[in-house]
Amino acid sequence: MRRLALSFMLAAFAGGPAAAEQDLLLGADMSSPAMTQAEMSRADVEAMIKAADGKPIDLHDKALSGLNLSGLNLQGVNLRTARLNKTNLRGTDLSGANLEQAWFIKADLNGAKLIGAKMFGITARDANLSGADLSRSLPIGDFKGANMSGATLVDLRGGADLKNQSMGLMRAVFVSVNLRGAKLKGANLGRSRLEYADLTDADLTDVVLMGSDLSGANLTGATVSGADFKNVDVSGARLVALKGQDSAKDWSARVNVDRAITQVAN
C-alpha cells in the first residue's frame, strides 16, 4: 500500500499530468482500520517515553489515528509512514521529528512544535496547524486545506531542490491553506503550490517565492519586503495594501500580472 500511495504522492508533488495528480490519496484505502484506528493507547505511548529515558522513541509505521496525544514530549520521534489521521496533537512537541510519508489528515496540531521536523511526503490535508511552530522544518508534502493561521514558518524549507535531479520537482503543496497572519520570514517556498491560499496580513519578509503558483491567493495586507517574486504566477491573486512592495525582488518579473487584483472594488 505504501509503495502505491508514494507513487501518487510523487506525481502530485511534481505537478505531473492531471490524471495522475487529481488525488494522491487514491493509493490508499482511507476507510481501512490501518487509516482510521489505533493499535496503541496514549498510556502505551507514555510508557515508551518513560522507558526511553529522554531518548527519541520509535513509532514508525504505527497506526495512531484518533488518539489523544496532546501535550506529550515527542521530540525527535520517528513517525515515518505512521498514520495519525484525526489524532489530537495539540501542544505536542514534535521538534526534530521524522514525519516523512506520515498521514495527518484532519489531525489537530494547534500550538504544536514542529521545529526542524522532516516532513518529506507528509499528507496533512485539512489538518489544524494554527499557532504551530514549523520553523526550519522541511514540509515537502501535501497540506491542502490546512489551517496554519498565526503559525510560525520562519526559515521553512519548502522549496524545490533543483540541485537534486531526482527531487528537483518535489515541492510543498499549500493549496487553499489558511495562512492568515502567519510568520514566514526567510522561508523558501520556491516553486511551491499556493493556489487560493489565504496570506492576509502574513509576514513574507525575505521569502523565496520564485516560480511559485499564487493564482487566486489572497495577499491583502501582507508584508513582502525582500520577497522574491520572479516568475510567480499571480493570476487572480489579491495584491492589495501590500507592505514593503517597493523592496520586493523581481516584482516586475511576475507572471499574469494583468490578471491580478490590485485594488479593492468599490
Sequence and secondary structure as in RCSB ss.txt:
>XXXX:A:sequence
MRRLALSFMLAAFAGGPAAAEQDLLLGADMSSPAMTQAEMSRADVEAMIKAADGKPIDLHDKALSGLNLSGLNLQ
GVNLRTARLNKTNLRGTDLSGANLEQAWFIKADLNGAKLIGAKMFGITARDANLSGADLSRSLPIGDFKGANMSG
ATLVDLRGGADLKNQSMGLMRAVFVSVNLRGAKLKGANLGRSRLEYADLTDADLTDVVLMGSDLSGANLTGATVS
GADFKNVDVSGARLVALKGQDSAKDWSARVNVDRAITQVAN
>XXXX:A:secstr
 HHHHHHHHHHHHHT  HHHHS GGGGS TTSHHHH BSS HHHHHHHHHHHTTS  B TT BBTT B TT B T
T B TT B TT B TT B TT B TT B TT B TT B TT B TT B TT B TT B TT B  SB TT B TT
 B TT B S  TTSTTTTT   B TT B TT B TT B TT B TT B TT B TT B TT B TT B TT B T
T B TT B TT B  S BSGGG BTGGG BSGGGSB S   
